[in-house]
Amino acid sequence: MPASFSLPYGTTDFDAEVRLEPGLPRRVRCYVKGCDRILQTPTRGNRGESCPVHGIRCHLSGTGRVTYSYSDVRRNIIVDQNLFATRIVGHPFKYESHRLGNENSEDAVTWNVFRSLQQARCLHEIAHWITSQDIHQEPLLFLWGICLTGDTFQPWDLLMAARKRFESRLPVERPLTEPDIALYLPGCYLILIEAKFTSPNTYYPNGLRIRAADLTKDELLAIYNDRRLRILNLIAGKEADRVHYQLWRNMVFAEWMALSAGSQTRAYHASLTRAGKEAESCAEFRGLIHPEFGDRFVHIAWEDIYFLLDESDASHADRRRYFQTKTTGLQQAFRVSNKPP
């Protein structure tokens, strides 16, 4: 890390309680411990004020939900900050890059963890954990369909082909499938990972379209279907009361892309959440997979990645500290206080 590097604000940096000033517009004392700056909070029509000392905007909803965002996205990043700010923010292949400075940005967490694991040459350990394939060669890394291996930042041709196959004629205007993380070793495995930080695995229930940009469950199953695919049980999907659509789309994409890659490449999909989250959604989704392919979907936790990092290895110190201090709503985000037995 460069000498000027500092981790994002963490659990020890914030005051224990929010200090709300009287009157309107809503103003709060800066959330950083010991700061006396009074700041207007952001609203839908106003960006609010950034603390001139700490560079954060302090968000407070009408229901009391507390969070913050960085004025400079680089302060939310623990590795290759300038590269991230210049090559990822605003990349035409990346949706919603304007949220990357938020405390609760799962994309920022994704970059911080997987880009740093790539630099430590530990990605094969994650792949082994998901696939059980004992291969020490490092896979190619794609975040949001952007190639990070060799820092090409080029869109993934296999993903673009899958989008063309399944999403060229969607009945509503909506974002195309954007796998958060992909680990790809041609001839061995292709893993797509749906990463969640504070948000859940969302679903389509039976019935009509809920929002204008949604598909119906029936449309999802009809569109993301191919006679060559074997992993998902389409009949079970039709009979289910609901289908978690991001998991379904990613599993379809993973298998189709692996088949297109050829050379015995096997498809895998993982749901990555915080520990103790989304057990029900992952169990439901697993029930939609043919039993003979039961090993192709796994539910993993960010905390599990933390416990893979050897605490005796000094090169992991910043990664481990990031996990230990990362916040959501100014509170500790990950259950990493003690190593599991």
C-alpha positions as CSV (number, residue, x, y, z in Angstrom):
1,M,0.0,0.0,0.0
2,P,1.2,3.6,-0.7
3,A,2.5,5.6,2.3
4,S,-0.6,7.9,2.1
5,F,-3.0,5.0,2.1
6,S,-5.7,4.8,4.8
7,L,-8.6,2.4,5.2
8,P,-12.1,3.7,4.8
9,Y,-13.7,4.9,8.0
10,G,-14.6,2.0,10.3
11,T,-16.1,0.9,13.5
12,T,-13.8,2.9,15.7
13,D,-14.2,6.2,13.8
14,F,-17.9,7.1,14.4
15,D,-19.7,8.6,17.4
16,A,-22.0,6.2,19.3
17,E,-25.1,8.3,18.5
18,V,-26.3,10.6,15.7
19,R,-26.6,14.3,16.8
20,L,-29.5,15.8,14.9
21,E,-29.8,19.6,14.9
22,P,-33.2,21.3,15.5
23,G,-35.2,22.8,12.6
24,L,-35.3,22.4,8.8
25,P,-33.6,21.6,6.5
26,R,-32.4,18.5,8.3
27,R,-28.8,18.9,9.6
28,V,-26.6,16.6,11.6
29,R,-23.2,16.8,13.3
30,C,-20.6,15.0,11.1
31,Y,-20.7,11.3,12.0
32,V,-16.9,11.0,12.5
33,K,-16.0,11.0,16.2
34,G,-14.9,14.4,17.6
35,C,-15.9,16.4,14.5
36,D,-18.1,19.5,15.3
37,R,-19.1,20.3,11.7
38,I,-22.8,20.8,11.1
39,L,-23.9,19.4,7.7
40,Q,-27.2,19.4,5.7
41,T,-28.1,15.8,4.9
42,P,-28.8,14.8,1.3
43,T,-32.3,14.6,0.0
44,R,-33.8,13.4,-3.3
45,G,-33.4,16.9,-4.7
46,N,-30.2,18.0,-2.9
47,R,-26.8,16.4,-2.6
48,G,-26.4,17.8,0.9
49,E,-23.1,19.1,2.3
50,S,-19.8,17.3,2.5
51,C,-17.7,17.6,5.6
52,P,-14.6,19.7,4.6
53,V,-12.5,17.8,7.1
54,H,-13.6,14.2,6.5
55,G,-15.0,14.3,3.0
56,I,-18.3,12.5,3.8
57,R,-21.9,13.3,3.3
58,C,-24.0,12.2,6.3
59,H,-27.3,10.6,5.2
60,L,-30.3,10.3,7.6
61,S,-33.7,9.1,6.4
62,G,-37.0,10.0,7.8
63,T,-37.2,6.6,9.4
64,G,-33.8,7.2,11.1
65,R,-31.7,5.0,8.8
66,V,-28.1,6.3,9.0
67,T,-25.3,5.9,6.5
68,Y,-22.8,8.1,4.7
69,S,-21.1,8.5,1.3
70,Y,-17.6,9.7,0.3
71,S,-17.2,12.8,-1.8
72,D,-14.1,11.2,-3.3
73,V,-14.9,7.6,-4.3
74,R,-11.2,6.6,-3.8
75,R,-11.6,6.9,0.0
76,N,-14.0,3.9,-0.2
77,I,-11.4,1.7,-1.9
78,I,-8.5,-0.2,-0.3
79,V,-6.6,-1.2,-3.4
80,D,-5.7,0.6,-6.7
81,Q,-7.8,3.7,-5.8
82,N,-6.7,5.8,-8.7
83,L,-7.2,3.0,-11.2
84,F,-10.7,2.3,-9.8
85,A,-11.6,6.0,-10.0
86,T,-10.4,6.4,-13.6
87,R,-11.2,3.0,-15.2
88,I,-14.2,1.6,-13.3
89,V,-16.2,4.7,-12.4
90,G,-18.0,5.7,-15.5
91,H,-17.1,2.6,-17.5
92,P,-19.8,2.1,-20.1
93,F,-20.1,-1.6,-19.2
94,K,-20.7,-0.8,-15.5
95,Y,-24.2,0.0,-14.2
96,E,-24.8,2.6,-11.4
97,S,-21.1,3.6,-10.8
98,H,-22.4,6.7,-9.1
99,R,-23.1,4.6,-6.0
100,L,-19.5,3.4,-5.6
101,G,-18.7,5.9,-2.9
102,N,-21.5,4.8,-0.6
103,E,-20.9,3.1,2.7
104,N,-23.2,0.3,1.7
105,S,-22.0,-0.1,-1.9
106,E,-21.6,-3.9,-2.5
107,D,-19.7,-3.1,-5.6
108,A,-17.0,-1.2,-3.6
109,V,-16.8,-4.2,-1.2
110,T,-16.6,-6.5,-4.2
111,W,-13.6,-4.6,-5.7
112,N,-11.9,-4.3,-2.3
113,V,-12.0,-8.0,-1.6
114,F,-11.6,-9.6,-5.0
115,R,-9.1,-7.1,-6.5
116,S,-6.9,-7.5,-3.5
117,L,-7.3,-11.3,-3.6
118,Q,-6.2,-11.1,-7.2
119,Q,-3.1,-9.2,-6.3
120,A,-2.3,-11.7,-3.5
121,R,-2.8,-14.5,-6.1
122,C,-5.4,-16.1,-3.8
123,L,-8.3,-16.4,-6.3
124,H,-7.6,-20.0,-7.0
125,E,-8.4,-20.7,-3.3
126,I,-11.9,-19.2,-3.7
127,A,-12.4,-21.2,-6.8
128,H,-11.3,-24.4,-5.1
129,W,-13.6,-23.7,-2.2
130,I,-16.6,-23.4,-4.7
131,T,-15.7,-26.1,-7.2
132,S,-13.6,-28.6,-5.1
133,Q,-11.2,-28.6,-8.1
134,D,-7.7,-28.7,-6.7
135,I,-6.0,-26.4,-9.2
136,H,-3.4,-23.9,-8.2
137,Q,-3.4,-21.8,-11.4
138,E,-5.0,-18.4,-11.0
139,P,-8.2,-17.9,-12.9
140,L,-9.2,-14.9,-15.0
141,L,-11.1,-12.3,-12.9
142,F,-14.1,-10.4,-14.2
143,L,-16.0,-7.8,-12.1
144,W,-19.3,-6.8,-13.6
145,G,-18.2,-8.3,-16.9
146,I,-15.1,-6.2,-17.1
147,C,-11.8,-8.1,-17.4
148,L,-9.3,-7.2,-14.6
149,T,-6.7,-9.7,-15.6
150,G,-3.9,-7.8,-17.3
151,D,-5.9,-4.6,-16.5
152,T,-7.5,-4.7,-20.0
153,F,-10.8,-3.5,-18.6
154,Q,-12.4,-4.9,-21.7
155,P,-16.0,-6.3,-21.7
156,W,-16.1,-10.1,-21.6
157,D,-16.9,-11.6,-25.0
158,L,-18.7,-14.6,-23.5
159,L,-21.0,-12.4,-21.4
160,M,-21.8,-10.2,-24.4
161,A,-22.7,-13.4,-26.4
162,A,-24.9,-14.6,-23.5
163,R,-26.7,-11.2,-23.4
164,K,-27.2,-11.4,-27.1
165,R,-28.6,-14.9,-26.8
166,F,-31.1,-14.2,-24.0
167,E,-31.6,-10.5,-23.7
168,S,-31.8,-9.0,-27.2
169,R,-35.6,-8.9,-27.2
170,L,-36.7,-8.3,-23.6
171,P,-40.3,-7.3,-23.3
172,V,-39.5,-4.4,-20.9
173,E,-36.6,-1.9,-20.7
174,R,-34.3,-3.1,-18.0
175,P,-30.6,-3.5,-17.2
176,L,-28.9,-6.5,-18.8
177,T,-27.5,-9.3,-16.7
178,E,-24.3,-8.1,-14.9
179,P,-22.6,-10.9,-12.9
180,D,-20.9,-9.2,-10.0
181,I,-17.9,-11.6,-10.0
182,A,-16.6,-14.2,-12.4
183,L,-13.7,-16.6,-12.0
184,Y,-12.8,-18.3,-15.2
185,L,-10.2,-20.9,-16.0
186,P,-10.8,-22.2,-19.5
187,G,-11.2,-26.0,-19.7
188,C,-11.8,-26.2,-16.0
189,Y,-14.5,-24.0,-14.5
190,L,-16.5,-20.8,-15.1
191,I,-17.9,-19.4,-11.8
192,L,-20.5,-16.6,-11.6
193,I,-21.0,-15.0,-8.2
194,E,-24.0,-12.9,-7.2
195,A,-22.6,-10.7,-4.4
196,K,-24.9,-9.1,-1.7
197,F,-23.9,-6.8,1.1
198,T,-27.0,-5.3,2.6
199,S,-29.6,-6.2,-0.1
200,P,-31.4,-9.5,-0.3
201,N,-31.7,-12.0,-3.1
202,T,-34.9,-10.7,-4.8
203,Y,-37.6,-12.7,-6.5
204,Y,-40.5,-12.7,-8.9
205,P,-43.7,-14.3,-7.5
206,N,-46.5,-15.8,-9.5
207,G,-48.8,-13.3,-11.2
208,L,-48.6,-10.0,-13.0
209,R,-45.7,-7.7,-13.5
210,I,-45.0,-5.7,-10.2
211,R,-42.9,-2.8,-11.5
212,A,-42.5,-1.5,-15.0
213,A,-38.9,-2.7,-15.4
214,D,-39.7,-6.2,-13.9
215,L,-40.3,-9.4,-15.8
216,T,-43.0,-11.7,-14.7
217,K,-42.0,-15.1,-13.3
218,D,-43.4,-16.8,-16.5
219,E,-41.4,-14.4,-18.7
220,L,-38.2,-15.1,-16.7
221,L,-38.5,-18.8,-17.2
222,A,-39.4,-18.6,-20.9
223,I,-36.7,-16.1,-21.8
224,Y,-33.8,-17.6,-19.8
225,N,-34.2,-21.1,-21.2
226,D,-32.2,-23.1,-23.7
227,R,-32.7,-26.7,-24.7
228,R,-29.0,-27.5,-24.2
229,L,-29.1,-26.5,-20.5
230,R,-29.3,-29.2,-17.9
231,I,-28.7,-27.8,-14.5
232,L,-31.9,-26.0,-13.7
233,N,-35.3,-27.8,-13.4
234,L,-37.7,-25.7,-15.5
235,I,-40.7,-27.7,-14.3
236,A,-39.8,-27.1,-10.7
237,G,-39.4,-23.4,-11.5
238,K,-42.9,-23.3,-13.0
239,E,-44.4,-25.0,-10.0
240,A,-42.7,-22.8,-7.5
241,D,-44.5,-19.8,-5.9
242,R,-41.6,-17.6,-6.6
243,V,-38.1,-17.7,-8.3
244,H,-35.1,-15.6,-7.2
245,Y,-34.5,-14.1,-10.6
246,Q,-30.8,-13.0,-10.2
247,L,-29.8,-16.4,-9.1
248,W,-31.8,-18.0,-12.0
249,R,-30.3,-15.7,-14.6
250,N,-26.8,-16.2,-13.4
251,M,-27.1,-19.9,-13.3
252,V,-28.4,-19.9,-16.9
253,F,-25.7,-17.6,-18.0
254,A,-23.0,-19.6,-16.3
255,E,-24.0,-22.9,-17.9
256,W,-24.6,-21.4,-21.4
257,M,-21.3,-19.5,-21.3
258,A,-19.4,-22.7,-20.1
259,L,-21.0,-24.7,-22.9
260,S,-20.0,-22.0,-25.4
261,A,-16.4,-22.0,-24.1
262,G,-16.2,-25.7,-24.6
263,S,-13.2,-27.8,-23.7
264,Q,-14.9,-29.4,-20.7
265,T,-15.4,-26.2,-18.8
266,R,-17.9,-26.7,-15.9
267,A,-20.4,-24.1,-14.8
268,Y,-20.8,-23.0,-11.2
269,H,-22.8,-20.3,-9.5
270,A,-22.5,-18.9,-6.0
271,S,-24.6,-16.6,-3.8
272,L,-22.2,-14.5,-1.7
273,T,-23.8,-12.8,1.3
274,R,-23.0,-11.8,4.9
275,A,-23.0,-14.7,7.4
276,G,-26.4,-15.7,8.5
277,K,-28.2,-13.9,5.6
278,E,-30.2,-15.4,2.7
279,A,-30.3,-19.0,3.9
280,E,-33.9,-19.3,2.9
281,S,-33.6,-17.9,-0.6
282,C,-30.5,-20.1,-1.3
283,A,-32.3,-23.2,0.0
284,E,-35.3,-22.4,-2.2
285,F,-33.1,-21.9,-5.3
286,R,-31.2,-25.1,-4.6
287,G,-34.5,-26.9,-4.8
288,L,-34.8,-25.8,-8.5
289,I,-31.6,-27.5,-9.5
290,H,-31.6,-31.1,-10.7
291,P,-30.0,-33.3,-8.0
292,E,-27.2,-34.6,-10.2
293,F,-26.0,-30.9,-10.5
294,G,-26.4,-30.1,-6.8
295,D,-22.7,-29.2,-6.4
296,R,-23.0,-26.5,-9.1
297,F,-24.6,-24.0,-6.7
298,V,-23.2,-22.9,-3.3
299,H,-24.0,-20.3,-0.7
300,I,-20.9,-18.6,0.7
301,A,-20.2,-15.8,3.1
302,W,-17.9,-12.8,3.0
303,E,-16.8,-13.9,6.5
304,D,-15.7,-17.2,5.1
305,I,-13.3,-15.3,2.7
306,Y,-11.9,-13.5,5.7
307,F,-11.2,-16.7,7.6
308,L,-9.3,-18.0,4.5
309,L,-6.8,-15.2,5.0
310,D,-3.8,-16.5,7.0
311,E,-3.5,-14.2,10.0
312,S,0.2,-15.0,10.2
313,D,0.7,-13.6,6.7
314,A,1.6,-9.9,7.0
315,S,0.5,-9.2,3.4
316,H,-3.1,-9.9,4.4
317,A,-3.1,-7.3,7.3
318,D,-5.0,-4.6,5.4
319,R,-7.5,-7.1,4.0
320,R,-8.2,-8.5,7.4
321,R,-8.4,-5.1,9.0
322,Y,-10.9,-4.0,6.3
323,F,-13.2,-6.9,7.2
324,Q,-12.8,-6.2,10.9
325,T,-13.7,-2.6,10.7
326,K,-16.1,-2.4,7.7
327,T,-19.4,-0.8,8.7
328,T,-23.0,-0.7,7.5
329,G,-25.2,1.9,9.2
330,L,-22.0,2.9,11.1
331,Q,-22.1,-0.5,12.8
332,Q,-19.8,-3.5,12.3
333,A,-20.8,-5.2,9.1
334,F,-19.1,-8.6,9.3
335,R,-19.0,-11.3,12.1
336,V,-15.3,-11.6,12.3
337,S,-14.5,-10.8,15.9
338,N,-13.4,-14.3,16.7
339,K,-12.1,-17.1,14.6
340,P,-14.5,-20.0,14.4
341,P,-13.5,-23.3,16.1
